[in-house]
């Protein structure tokens, strides 16, 4: 225990130190600013030298004098004084006795117009000082100072300096935490000042303001969430991750700690669950964590109401389609209870002019459906029209993807009957309805009859309504997803398909194969046909055989009105091209269509399409492989399709028909396996038609007619079907073509002569033979060496019919030849062969 003398010495020492500090403080009133600054530095040095147990008392002695220095005219002195007070403020035992004086100075230096601190840096230091003071004042009665604090902080929030705004936000949070019970009196005043700061151009300022708003509302009145919900929701698509993180964090804090949160769930929930789709993994993780925490708390608070669900509810849904885990029961019930308020507003914002708002709404809608699960059937009538409108937004592909994800979930959670009732209209499907139906079909766990038939019939009804490429692509995707859903149903050992459903899908795919202008769509349609074949456990030809009658019978009644580009014609072309031998059962029907088509075709494109279809059918090998009576089918085509079109008539269309008919005739008679009965049937009517065509003006018909005559004459001669009069008429017409302007026609005419002439000619036809020899000898001397060589080969063959006559004619005309060696060669050849005979 200290003696009285020692205690007296201590008091005297303390008094001396106080007097020294007071003496130093007198220098703060010096007229020289340099002296005032030096005085502040001396005070700092003196305080630094004091022992810790004496420091608090020393600071309290000079605290008010230092605060007066905040009004110093010199910026350097003000800065040093503020820094000095801030540094030694923690040493004060209680800030409450000095709050009145401190706040009076701060009001004057921050919120007063005339005496406002001009330096941004010093204003920032003042707010840092205030922050320290408020932390020191925790537990003190701050009610008398709330008005002054409000003036200071609201002025700071309106400051132009971004760092001051951020520091002021920190001060506001310190005030809330220092006086949580009394802060609600002025919370709305602070909120009005904080909302503009939340829209500041600097992201760190926005983040600080949003974090402060969260604290202000936490200790404010119950109706404040409504005032800031829109502002915070807009910050969810802020470009700064820090801002979005702040929104999600305060939303999660409100869900768990806000006193009146139950009445505000509809406004708070979007702030958290939209963060689950954020592009930053950290924000997504925070959103999932706080949302799960809120759901767990809700379960604890409502354990009695949720007891049955918690104890007996299905933990894991079968074939759950999402990668993220299924939300817990509390989270799902939270959404289900607030869905009636959330869905209408979300759908409205799907049509907002701002792309960010639309994207945010699509993300929110996805999370709502994910949590509603089967309960979303209650909202299906309201959801579907808006989803259809936004499913084909060409200006926002990312949003379109999000909408498709929403519809995909509807397909998974909503029963088939309810889903198809809203997804399929009475009329044909529009583009948007097709896209929505396609996305919904992806989500279906199974698609069984009769719902499969409903989908297939709707697709079949819409198949010819729109020929745009985008529509066809949507139809193709929808068909593919229908097959995919049907395949899942079949894997569950249920009846997947009836005949009507598979016929409808086959009709759609056949239409896309025939009518699409895109090779990609046509190729994809063929792949889907193969998938349909696998699903029906059959083969490709069997599939066409199975549905050929339903496809071809309606087409037959439309042939007379076909144009260059019409759907039934393209379907017929696709059917015949892809069917292969599966067309065999329906060849009589196909023949009828081709004959009618040949009668009504009026353009080159139409005729070319007809030939492309008929060519493979005319092949004898093909007919043998698939037709029950190939000879009858071939005769029908020759008599009904080819022969009528060979008849001459004026006009370019008739000329094109004759040319195409010749192409088909060449294919029909070229195969050596074609029965003799076919050629016997042609021996009467075809020679006049072909001889007429040898005199056509166009080169190609003449060449084609000569080619056909060569083939036919060889078979007719072999079968002895032509009389000599007909034979020599053919030879005469062919001989006239020996001076044709086209070299190919001249050469082919020589082949016709060789093919037509018999080995023996009666004397009565000697004059015809002589005329032929003379004509050929004229062309033997042709300047075209290839042609003259071909004439020489022909004369070697036909000259053997009457060697004497040919020798005689050669002797007469030899002197007139420019190439007499050819005459000599021919004479030697026939003479040599005559001796050997």
C-alpha positions in Angstrom: 0.0 0.0 0.0 1.3 3.4 -1.1 2.2 5.9 1.7 0.5 9.4 1.7 3.7 11.0 0.5 4.0 8.6 -2.5 0.4 9.2 -3.5 1.0 12.9 -3.3 4.0 12.6 -5.6 1.9 10.6 -8.1 -0.9 13.2 -8.2 1.6 15.9 -8.6 3.2 14.0 -11.5 -0.2 13.5 -13.2 -1.1 17.1 -12.6 2.2 18.1 -14.1 1.7 15.9 -17.2 -1.8 17.3 -17.7 -0.5 20.9 -17.5 2.1 20.0 -20.0 -0.5 18.6 -22.4 -2.7 21.6 -21.9 0.2 23.9 -22.5 0.9 22.0 -25.8 -2.7 22.4 -26.8 -2.4 26.2 -26.4 -0.2 26.0 -29.5 -3.3 24.9 -31.5 -4.5 28.5 -31.3 -1.3 29.9 -32.9 -1.8 32.1 -35.9 0.9 30.3 -37.8 -0.4 27.2 -39.4 3.1 25.7 -39.4 3.3 26.2 -35.7 -0.2 24.6 -35.2 0.9 21.6 -37.2 4.1 21.3 -35.3 2.0 21.5 -32.1 -0.1 18.5 -33.2 2.9 16.5 -34.0 4.4 17.3 -30.6 1.2 16.2 -28.9 1.4 12.9 -30.8 5.0 12.4 -29.8 4.1 13.2 -26.2 1.3 10.7 -26.2 3.4 8.1 -27.7 5.9 8.5 -24.9 3.4 8.0 -22.1 3.0 4.6 -20.5 -0.2 2.8 -21.4 -1.9 3.2 -18.0 -1.6 7.0 -18.3 -2.5 7.3 -21.9 -6.3 7.1 -21.6 -6.5 9.9 -19.0 -4.1 12.0 -21.1 -6.2 11.6 -24.3 -9.4 12.5 -22.4 -7.8 15.7 -21.2 -7.0 17.0 -24.6 -9.8 15.3 -26.6 -12.0 18.3 -26.9 -9.1 20.5 -27.8 -8.1 18.2 -30.6 -11.7 18.1 -31.9 -11.7 21.9 -32.1 -8.7 21.5 -34.5 -11.1 19.9 -37.0 -12.2 23.4 -37.8 -8.6 24.6 -38.5 -8.3 26.7 -41.6 -5.2 24.7 -42.7 -6.0 21.4 -44.4 -2.7 19.9 -43.2 -3.6 20.7 -39.6 -7.1 19.3 -39.9 -5.8 16.2 -41.4 -3.2 15.7 -38.7 -5.7 16.4 -35.9 -8.2 13.9 -37.4 -5.6 11.2 -37.7 -4.4 11.9 -34.2 -7.9 11.5 -32.7 -8.5 8.4 -34.8 -5.3 6.8 -33.7 -5.8 7.3 -29.9 -9.6 6.9 -29.8 -9.4 3.2 -28.8 -7.5 4.3 -25.7 -10.5 6.2 -24.3 -12.4 4.3 -21.7 -15.8 5.6 -22.6 -16.8 7.6 -25.7 -20.2 8.6 -24.4 -19.1 11.9 -22.6 -17.5 13.1 -25.8 -20.2 12.0 -28.3 -22.1 15.3 -28.1 -19.0 17.4 -28.9 -17.8 14.9 -31.6 -21.1 14.8 -33.4 -21.5 18.6 -33.3 -18.1 18.9 -35.0 -19.0 16.2 -37.5 -22.4 17.8 -38.4 -20.6 21.1 -38.9 -17.8 19.6 -41.0 -19.9 17.2 -43.1 -23.5 18.3 -43.4 -23.2 22.1 -43.0 -23.1 24.0 -46.3 -20.8 26.8 -45.3 -18.3 25.0 -43.1 -18.4 21.7 -45.0 -15.0 20.0 -45.2 -13.7 20.7 -48.8 -11.1 17.9 -48.8 -12.3 14.5 -49.9 -9.5 12.7 -48.0 -10.3 14.5 -44.8 -14.0 13.7 -45.1 -13.0 10.1 -45.6 -10.9 10.3 -42.4 -13.8 11.8 -40.5 -16.1 8.9 -41.4 -13.4 6.4 -40.4 -13.2 8.3 -37.1 -17.0 8.1 -36.7 -16.9 4.4 -37.5 -14.4 3.8 -34.7 -16.5 6.0 -32.3 -19.7 4.0 -33.1 -17.9 0.8 -32.4 -16.6 2.2 -29.1 -20.2 3.4 -28.3 -21.7 -0.1 -28.5 -24.0 -0.5 -25.6 -24.3 3.3 -25.0 -27.6 5.1 -25.2 -27.5 6.7 -28.6 -31.1 7.9 -28.8 -30.1 11.6 -28.1 -27.6 11.4 -31.0 -29.7 9.7 -33.7 -30.7 12.9 -35.4 -27.1 14.2 -35.6 -26.0 10.8 -36.8 -28.7 10.8 -39.4 -27.6 14.1 -40.8 -24.0 13.1 -40.9 -24.5 9.7 -42.5 -27.1 10.8 -45.0 -24.8 13.6 -46.1 -22.0 11.1 -46.5 -24.1 8.8 -48.6 -24.8 11.7 -50.9 -21.1 12.6 -51.1 -19.4 12.7 -54.5 -16.3 10.8 -53.4 -16.9 7.0 -53.8 -14.6 6.1 -50.9 -16.6 8.4 -48.7 -19.8 6.6 -49.7 -18.3 3.2 -48.9 -17.0 4.4 -45.5 -20.4 5.9 -44.8 -22.0 2.5 -45.5 -19.6 1.0 -43.0 -20.5 3.6 -40.4 -24.2 2.9 -41.0 -23.7 -0.7 -40.3 -21.7 0.2 -37.1 -24.6 2.4 -36.0 -27.1 -0.4 -36.5 -25.1 -2.9 -34.6 -24.4 -0.3 -31.8 -28.1 0.6 -31.3 -30.1 -2.3 -32.8 -33.2 -1.6 -30.6 -33.5 2.1 -31.4 -32.4 2.1 -35.0 -35.9 1.4 -36.4 -36.9 4.9 -35.6 -34.9 6.4 -38.5 -34.3 3.3 -40.7 -36.5 4.6 -43.6 -34.4 7.8 -43.8 -31.2 5.8 -44.2 -32.9 3.5 -46.7 -33.8 6.4 -49.0 -30.2 7.5 -49.0 -28.8 4.0 -49.6 -31.0 3.1 -52.6 -29.3 5.6 -55.0 -25.9 4.4 -53.7 -26.8 0.9 -54.6 -27.0 2.1 -58.2 -23.6 3.9 -58.2 -21.3 3.4 -61.1 -18.5 1.9 -59.0 -19.1 -1.8 -58.2 -17.4 -1.7 -54.7 -19.7 1.2 -53.7 -22.8 -0.8 -55.0 -21.7 -3.9 -53.1 -21.1 -1.9 -49.8 -24.5 -0.2 -50.2 -26.3 -3.5 -50.7 -24.6 -5.0 -47.8 -25.7 -2.0 -45.7 -29.3 -2.2 -46.9 -29.3 -5.8 -45.7 -28.3 -4.7 -42.2 -30.7 -1.7 -42.1 -33.7 -3.8 -43.0 -32.7 -6.6 -40.6 -33.2 -4.1 -37.7 -35.8 -1.9 -39.4 -39.5 -2.1 -39.8 -41.3 -4.9 -41.4 -42.4 -3.1 -44.6 -39.0 -2.1 -45.8 -38.3 -5.2 -47.9 -41.0 -4.2 -50.4 -39.3 -0.8 -51.0 -35.9 -2.3 -51.9 -36.9 -5.7 -53.5 -37.0 -4.3 -57.1 -33.6 -2.5 -56.7 -32.0 -5.6 -55.3 -33.5 -7.8 -58.0 -32.1 -5.6 -60.7 -28.6 -6.0 -59.1 -28.8 -9.8 -59.7 -27.8 -9.2 -63.3 -25.1 -6.7 -62.3 -21.8 -7.0 -64.2 -19.9 -7.3 -61.0 -19.8 -10.6 -59.2 -19.2 -8.8 -55.9 -22.5 -7.0 -56.2 -24.4 -10.2 -57.1 -22.8 -12.0 -54.2 -23.9 -9.2 -51.8 -27.5 -9.5 -53.0 -27.5 -13.3 -52.6 -25.9 -13.1 -49.2 -28.3 -10.6 -47.7 -31.2 -12.5 -49.2 -30.1 -15.7 -47.5 -29.6 -13.7 -44.2 -33.2 -12.3 -44.4 -34.6 -15.8 -45.1 -33.2 -17.0 -41.8 -33.0 -14.0 -39.5 -35.5 -11.3 -40.6 -38.1 -11.0 -37.8 -41.1 -10.7 -40.1 -39.7 -12.9 -42.9 -42.8 -15.1 -43.4 -44.8 -12.2 -44.9 -41.9 -11.2 -47.1 -40.9 -14.6 -48.4 -42.4 -13.8 -51.8 -40.0 -10.9 -52.2 -36.9 -12.4 -50.6 -36.9 -15.9 -52.3 -36.1 -14.6 -55.8 -33.0 -12.8 -54.5 -31.5 -16.2 -53.5 -32.7 -18.8 -56.0 -31.8 -16.7 -59.0 -28.2 -16.8 -57.7 -28.3 -20.6 -58.2 -28.0 -20.0 -62.0 -25.2 -17.4 -61.7 -22.2 -17.8 -63.9 -19.8 -17.6 -61.0 -19.3 -20.9 -59.1 -18.8 -19.1 -55.8 -22.1 -17.3 -56.0 -23.9 -20.5 -57.0 -22.4 -22.2 -54.0 -23.5 -19.5 -51.6 -27.0 -19.5 -53.1 -27.4 -23.2 -52.7 -25.9 -23.1 -49.1 -28.1 -20.3 -47.8 -31.2 -21.7 -49.5 -30.6 -25.1 -48.0 -30.1 -23.5 -44.6 -33.4 -21.5 -45.0 -35.2 -24.7 -46.0 -33.8 -26.6 -43.0 -34.9 -23.8 -40.6 -38.4 -23.7 -42.2 -38.7 -27.5 -41.5 -37.7 -27.0 -37.9 -40.2 -24.2 -37.4 -43.0 -26.1 -39.1 -42.2 -29.6 -38.1 -45.8 -30.5 -37.1 -47.2 -29.4 -40.5 -44.5 -31.2 -42.4 -44.3 -34.3 -40.3 -45.9 -36.7 -42.8 -43.9 -35.3 -45.7 -40.7 -35.5 -43.6 -41.3 -39.1 -42.4 -43.0 -40.7 -45.4 -42.3 -38.5 -48.4 -40.4 -39.9 -51.5 -36.7 -39.0 -50.9 -35.5 -39.7 -54.5 -37.7 -39.3 -57.6 -37.2 -42.0 -60.3 -35.2 -41.0 -63.3 -34.6 -37.5 -61.9 -33.4 -35.5 -64.9 -31.2 -32.8 -63.3 -27.6 -32.9 -62.2 -28.2 -30.7 -59.1 -29.7 -32.6 -56.1 -33.4 -32.4 -55.4 -34.3 -29.5 -53.1 -35.1 -30.5 -49.5 -38.8 -30.5 -48.3 -38.6 -27.1 -46.6 -37.3 -25.4 -49.8 -40.0 -27.0 -51.9 -42.8 -26.1 -49.5 -41.5 -22.5 -49.3 -41.9 -22.2 -53.1 -45.2 -24.0 -53.2 -46.7 -21.6 -50.6 -45.5 -18.5 -52.4 -45.9 -19.7 -56.1 -49.3 -17.8 -56.5 -47.5 -14.5 -55.9 -44.2 -15.3 -57.7 -45.4 -16.9 -61.0 -47.6 -14.0 -62.3 -44.9 -11.4 -61.7 -42.2 -13.6 -63.2 -44.2 -14.3 -66.3 -44.9 -10.6 -66.7 -41.1 -9.8 -66.6 -40.5 -12.5 -69.2 -41.7 -9.8 -71.7 -39.7 -6.9 -70.3 -37.8 -4.7 -72.8 -34.6 -5.3 -70.8 -32.7 -8.4 -71.7 -31.2 -8.8 -68.2 -34.7 -8.7 -66.7 -35.9 -11.3 -69.1 -33.0 -13.6 -68.4 -33.4 -13.2 -64.7 -37.1 -14.0 -65.0 -36.3 -17.2 -67.1 -33.8 -18.3 -64.4 -36.3 -17.7 -61.6 -39.1 -19.5 -63.5 -36.8 -22.5 -63.9 -36.1 -22.7 -60.2 -39.7 -22.2 -59.4 -40.7 -25.2 -61.5 -37.8 -27.2 -60.1 -39.2 -26.7 -56.6 -42.9 -26.9 -57.4 -42.4 -30.4 -59.0 -45.8 -32.0 -59.4 -47.5 -29.0 -57.9 -46.8 -27.0 -61.0 -49.8 -28.7 -62.6 -51.9 -26.0 -60.8 -50.1 -23.3 -62.7 -49.9 -25.0 -66.1 -52.6 -23.1 -67.8 -51.0 -19.8 -66.8 -47.4 -20.9 -67.6 -47.8 -22.6 -71.0 -48.9 -19.6 -73.2 -46.1 -17.4 -72.0 -43.5 -20.1 -72.4 -44.7 -20.7 -76.0 -44.3 -17.1 -76.8 -40.7 -16.9 -75.5 -39.6 -20.4 -76.7 -38.8 -19.1 -80.2 -37.2 -15.7 -79.4 -34.7 -15.3 -82.2 -32.9 -12.4 -80.5 -31.9 -14.2 -77.3 -30.6 -17.7 -77.7 -29.5 -18.1 -74.1 -33.0 -17.2 -72.8 -34.6 -19.5 -75.3 -32.4 -22.3 -73.9 -33.6 -21.5 -70.3 -37.2 -21.5 -71.4 -36.7 -24.9 -73.0 -35.3 -26.1 -69.7 -38.4 -24.9 -68.0 -40.6 -26.8 -70.4 -38.4 -29.8 -70.1 -39.1 -29.9 -66.3 -42.8 -29.5 -66.9 -42.6 -32.6 -69.1 -41.0 -34.5 -66.3 -43.3 -33.3 -63.4 -46.7 -32.9 -65.1 -48.8 -36.1 -66.0 -49.1 -36.8 -69.7 -52.8 -36.2 -69.9 -52.7 -32.7 -68.3 -49.6 -31.7 -70.3 -50.9 -32.7 -73.7 -54.2 -31.1 -73.0 -52.6 -27.6 -73.0 -49.7 -28.4 -75.4 -51.7 -29.7 -78.3 -54.3 -27.4 -79.9 -57.4 -28.4 -81.9 -55.8 -27.0 -85.1 -52.4 -27.6 -86.5 -49.3 -26.8 -84.3 -47.7 -23.4 -84.7 -43.9 -23.0 -84.6 -43.8 -22.0 -81.0 -46.2 -24.8 -80.0 -43.9 -27.3 -81.8 -40.8 -26.1 -80.0 -42.6 -26.3 -76.6 -44.0 -29.7 -77.3 -40.6 -30.9 -78.4 -39.0 -29.7 -75.2 -41.8 -31.2 -73.1 -41.4 -34.6 -74.8 -37.7 -34.6 -73.8 -38.7 -34.5 -70.2 -41.4 -37.2 -70.3 -40.3 -40.4 -68.6 -42.6 -42.4 -70.8 -45.1 -41.8 -73.6 -47.7 -44.6 -74.0 -51.0 -45.0 -75.8 -53.4 -43.3 -76.1 -51.2 -40.2 -75.5 -48.7 -41.3 -78.0 -51.4 -41.4 -80.6 -52.5 -37.9 -79.7 -49.0 -36.5 -80.2 -48.5 -38.4 -83.5 -51.8 -37.3 -84.9 -51.0 -33.7 -84.0 -47.7 -33.9 -85.8 -49.2 -35.5 -88.8 -51.9 -32.8 -89.0 -49.3 -30.1 -89.0 -46.9 -31.7 -91.5 -48.1 -29.8 -94.6 -49.0 -26.5 -93.0 -45.7 -24.7 -93.3 -42.7 -25.3 -95.6 -40.3 -22.9 -93.8 -37.0 -24.4 -92.9 -37.2 -23.4 -89.2 -40.7 -25.0 -89.0 -39.5 -28.2 -90.6 -36.5 -28.3 -88.2 -38.8 -27.9 -85.2 -41.1 -30.6 -86.6 -38.1 -32.9 -87.0 -37.0 -32.3 -83.5 -40.4 -32.9 -82.1 -40.7 -36.2 -84.1 -37.3 -37.3 -82.8 -38.3 -36.6 -79.2 -41.6 -38.5 -79.7 -39.6 -41.5 -80.9 -37.3 -41.1 -77.9 -40.1 -41.0 -75.5 -41.8 -44.0 -77.1 -38.5 -45.9 -76.9 -38.4 -45.3 -73.2 -41.9 -46.6 -72.9 -41.0 -49.7 -74.8 -38.1 -50.3 -72.5 -40.6 -50.4 -69.6 -42.2 -53.4 -71.3 -45.4 -51.6 -72.2 -47.2 -51.3 -75.5 -45.4 -48.4 -77.1 -47.0 -48.2 -80.6 -50.2 -49.0 -82.3 -50.5 -48.9 -86.1 -52.1 -45.4 -86.3 -49.3 -43.8 -84.2 -46.5 -45.4 -86.2 -48.2 -44.5 -89.5 -48.5 -40.9 -88.4 -44.8 -40.7 -87.6 -43.9 -42.4 -90.8 -46.0 -39.9 -92.7 -44.3 -37.0 -91.0 -40.8 -38.4 -91.7 -41.6 -39.2 -95.3 -43.0 -35.7 -95.8 -39.8 -34.2 -94.4 -37.6 -36.4 -96.6 -39.5 -35.4 -99.7 -40.4 -31.7 -99.1 -37.5 -30.3 -97.2 -35.0 -28.1 -99.1 -32.3 -28.9 -96.5 -30.1 -31.9 -97.0 -29.5 -32.0 -93.3 -33.2 -32.4 -92.5 -33.6 -35.0 -95.2 -30.7 -37.0 -93.9 -31.9 -36.7 -90.3 -35.3 -37.9 -91.4 -33.8 -41.0 -92.9 -32.0 -41.7 -89.6 -35.3 -41.4 -87.8 -37.0 -43.7 -90.2 -34.3 -46.3 -89.3 -35.0 -45.6 -85.6 -38.7 -46.2 -86.3 -37.8 -49.5 -88.0 -35.8 -50.5 -84.9 -38.7 -49.5 -82.6 -41.1 -51.6 -84.6 -38.6 -54.5 -84.8 -39.0 -54.8 -88.5 -36.9 -54.0 -91.6 -36.9 -51.0 -93.8 -38.6 -52.6 -96.8 -41.2 -54.2 -94.5 -42.0 -50.7 -93.0 -42.7 -49.3 -96.5 -44.7 -52.4 -97.3 -46.7 -52.1 -94.1 -47.9 -48.5 -94.7 -47.6 -48.3 -98.5 -51.3 -48.4 -99.2 -52.1 -45.6 -96.7 -49.4 -43.4 -98.3 -50.0 -44.1 -102.0 -53.8 -44.3 -102.2 -54.4 -40.7 -101.3 -51.6 -39.6 -103.6 -53.2 -41.2 -106.7 -56.2 -38.9 -106.5 -53.9 -35.8 -106.6 -51.7 -36.7 -109.5 -53.7 -34.8 -112.1 -53.0 -31.5 -110.3 -49.4 -31.9 -109.5 -47.1 -29.0 -110.2 -43.3 -28.7 -110.2 -43.2 -28.3 -106.4 -46.0 -29.9 -104.6 -46.1 -32.0 -101.4 -47.8 -35.2 -102.6 -45.4 -35.5 -105.5 -42.4 -35.1 -103.3 -43.8 -37.6 -100.8 -44.2 -40.1 -103.7 -40.7 -39.5 -104.9 -39.3 -40.1 -101.4 -41.4 -43.2 -100.9 -40.3 -44.8 -104.1 -36.7 -43.8 -103.6 -36.4 -45.2 -100.0 -38.8 -48.2 -100.2 -36.5 -50.5 -102.2 -38.1 -53.9 -102.6 -40.7 -52.9 -100.1 -42.5 -51.2 -103.0 -43.2 -54.6 -104.7 -46.7 -55.2 -103.3 -47.8 -51.8 -104.4 -46.2 -51.8 -107.9 -49.6 -51.8 -109.7 -50.6 -48.7 -107.7 -47.2 -47.1 -108.4 -47.6 -47.9 -112.1 -51.0 -46.2 -112.1 -49.5 -43.1 -110.5 -46.7 -43.0 -113.0 -49.0 -43.4 -116.0 -51.3 -40.6 -114.8 -48.3 -38.5 -114.0 -46.9 -39.0 -117.5 -50.2 -37.8 -119.0 -50.3 -34.6 -117.0 -46.7 -33.6 -116.7 -46.1 -30.3 -118.4 -42.7 -29.0 -117.4 -39.2 -30.2 -117.7 -38.7 -30.4 -114.0 -41.9 -32.5 -113.6 -40.8 -34.8 -116.4 -37.3 -35.2 -114.9 -38.8 -36.1 -111.6 -41.0 -38.7 -113.2 -38.1 -40.3 -115.0 -36.0 -40.4 -111.8 -38.8 -42.3 -110.2 -39.5 -44.7 -113.1 -35.9 -45.6 -113.9 -35.2 -48.0 -111.1 -38.7 -49.6 -111.4 -38.1 -50.3 -115.1 -35.1 -52.4 -114.3 -35.8 -56.0 -114.9 -33.6 -57.2 -112.1 -35.5 -55.0 -109.7 -38.9 -56.2 -110.9 -37.8 -59.8 -110.6 -36.7 -59.2 -107.0 -39.9 -57.6 -105.7 -42.8 -58.0 -108.1 -45.2 -61.0 -108.2 -45.7 -60.6 -112.0 -42.7 -58.6 -113.3 -43.7 -59.1 -117.0 -47.1 -57.7 -116.4 -45.7 -54.6 -114.6 -43.1 -54.0 -117.3 -45.7 -54.3 -120.1 -48.0 -51.9 -118.2 -45.3 -49.3 -118.0 -44.3 -49.7 -121.6 -47.8 -49.5 -122.9 -49.2 -46.9 -120.5 -46.2 -44.6 -119.8 -43.6 -45.0 -122.6 -45.6 -45.7 -125.8 -48.1 -42.8 -125.4 -45.3 -40.3 -124.8 -43.4 -41.5 -127.9 -46.1 -40.3 -130.3 -45.2 -37.2 -132.1 -47.0 -33.9 -131.4 -46.0 -30.3 -131.7 -44.5 -28.3 -128.9 -41.5 -28.3 -126.5 -43.4 -30.2 -123.8 -44.2 -33.0 -126.2 -40.6 -33.1 -127.4 -39.4 -33.3 -123.8 -41.8 -36.2 -123.2 -40.5 -38.1 -126.2 -37.0 -37.6 -125.0 -37.7 -38.8 -121.5 -39.8 -41.7 -122.8 -36.8 -42.8 -124.9 -34.6 -42.8 -121.8 -37.1 -45.0 -120.0 -37.4 -47.3 -123.0 -33.6 -47.9 -123.2 -33.7 -48.9 -119.5 -36.7 -51.2 -120.0 -35.2 -53.2 -122.9 -31.5 -53.1 -122.1 -31.4 -56.1 -119.8 -30.7 -59.4 -121.7 -32.9 -61.2 -119.2 -36.0 -59.3 -120.4 -38.4 -62.0 -121.7 -39.0 -62.4 -125.4 -42.7 -61.9 -125.0 -42.0 -58.3 -124.1 -40.2 -57.7 -127.4 -42.9 -59.6 -129.3 -45.5 -57.3 -127.9 -43.5 -54.3 -129.1 -42.8 -55.5 -132.6 -46.0 -54.1 -134.1 -46.3 -50.6 -132.6 -42.8 -49.4 -131.8 -41.1 -49.4 -135.2 -43.2 -46.6 -136.7 -42.8 -44.5 -133.5 -39.0 -44.9 -133.4 -38.6 -44.3 -137.1 -40.4 -41.1 -136.7 -38.2 -40.1 -133.9 -35.1 -40.7 -136.0 -36.2 -37.6 -138.0 -36.5 -35.3 -135.0 -35.0 -31.9 -135.1 -33.2 -32.3 -131.9 -30.0 -34.3 -131.7 -30.7 -36.2 -128.4 -34.1 -37.8 -129.5 -32.5 -39.0 -132.8 -29.6 -40.6 -130.9 -31.9 -42.2 -128.4 -34.2 -43.6 -131.0 -31.2 -45.1 -132.8 -30.0 -46.7 -129.6 -33.4 -48.2 -128.9 -33.8 -49.5 -132.5 -30.4 -51.2 -132.3 -31.4 -53.1 -129.1 -34.9 -53.9 -130.5 -33.8 -55.0 -133.9 -31.2 -57.4 -132.5 -33.9 -59.1 -130.4 -36.6 -58.9 -133.2 -34.1 -60.4 -135.7 -33.2 -63.2 -133.3 -36.9 -64.0 -132.8 -37.8 -63.4 -136.4 -40.5 -61.0 -135.5 -40.1 -58.4 -138.3 -41.2 -58.8 -141.9 -38.8 -57.6 -144.6 -40.9 -54.6 -145.5 -40.6 -53.3 -141.9 -37.0 -54.2 -141.8 -36.1 -52.3 -144.9 -38.1 -49.3 -143.8 -36.1 -49.2 -140.7 -32.9 -49.6 -142.7 -33.9 -46.8 -145.1 -34.7 -44.4 -142.3 -31.4 -45.3 -140.6 -29.5 -44.9 -143.9 -30.9 -41.4 -144.2 -29.2 -40.6 -140.8 -25.8 -41.5 -142.2 -25.3 -37.9 -143.2 -26.6 -36.5 -139.9 -24.9 -33.4 -138.5 -24.2 -35.2 -135.2 -21.3 -37.7 -135.3 -22.9 -39.9 -132.6 -26.1 -40.2 -134.5 -24.3 -41.2 -137.7 -22.3 -43.9 -135.9 -25.5 -45.2 -134.1 -27.3 -45.3 -137.5 -24.6 -47.6 -138.8 -25.2 -49.9 -135.8 -29.0 -49.9 -136.5 -28.3 -51.0 -140.1 -26.1 -53.9 -139.0 -28.6 -54.9 -136.3 -31.7 -54.8 -138.6 -30.6 -56.5 -141.9 -31.0 -60.2 -142.0 -28.3 -62.6 -143.3 -30.3 -63.4 -146.4 -32.4 -61.1 -148.6 -34.7 -62.4 -151.3 -34.0 -61.2 -154.9 -37.2 -59.1 -154.8 -35.5 -56.8 -152.3 -32.3 -56.5 -154.3 -33.1 -52.9 -155.3 -33.4 -51.9 -151.6 -30.1 -53.5 -150.9 -28.4 -51.8 -153.8 -29.6 -48.4 -152.6 -28.3 -49.2 -149.2 -24.9 -50.2 -150.6 -24.6 -47.1 -152.7 -25.4 -44.9 -149.7 -22.9 -46.6 -147.6 -20.2 -46.4 -150.3 -20.7 -42.7 -150.5 -19.9 -42.3 -146.8 -17.0 -44.7 -147.0 -15.0 -41.8 -148.6 -15.9 -39.5 -145.7 -13.1 -37.1 -144.5 -13.7 -38.2 -140.9 -11.4 -41.1 -140.5 -13.3 -42.6 -137.5 -16.6 -42.4 -139.4 -15.2 -43.9 -142.6 -13.7 -46.8 -140.5 -17.1 -47.4 -139.0 -18.7 -47.4 -142.5 -16.0 -50.0 -143.6 -16.9 -52.3 -140.7 -20.6 -52.0 -141.5 -20.0 -52.8 -145.2 -17.9 -55.8 -144.3 -21.0 -57.2 -142.4 -23.8 -56.2 -144.7 -21.7 -56.8 -147.8 -21.8 -60.5 -147.2 -25.5 -60.5 -148.0 -24.8 -59.9 -151.7 -21.1 -60.0 -152.4 -21.5 -59.9 -156.2 -23.6 -56.7 -156.0 -21.2 -55.0 -153.7 -18.2 -56.0 -155.8 -19.8 -54.6 -158.9 -20.6 -51.3 -157.2 -17.1 -51.0 -155.9 -15.7 -51.5 -159.3 -17.8 -48.7 -160.7 -17.1 -46.1 -158.0 -13.5 -47.0 -157.1 -12.0 -44.4 -159.5 -14.1 -41.7 -157.8 -12.7 -42.4 -154.3 -10.0 -40.2 -152.8 -9.1 -43.1 -150.6 -9.0 -46.1 -153.1 -7.2 -48.2 -150.5 -10.5 -48.6 -148.6 -12.2 -49.9 -151.7 -9.4 -52.4 -152.3 -9.5 -53.5 -148.7 -13.2 -54.0 -148.8 -13.0 -55.9 -152.2 -10.3 -58.2 -150.8 -12.3 -58.8 -147.6 -15.5 -59.8 -149.4 -13.7 -61.8 -152.0 -11.7 -63.8 -149.4 -14.8 -64.5 -147.4 -16.7 -65.5 -150.6 -14.0 -68.1 -151.4 -14.3 -69.5 -147.9 -18.0 -69.9 -148.1 
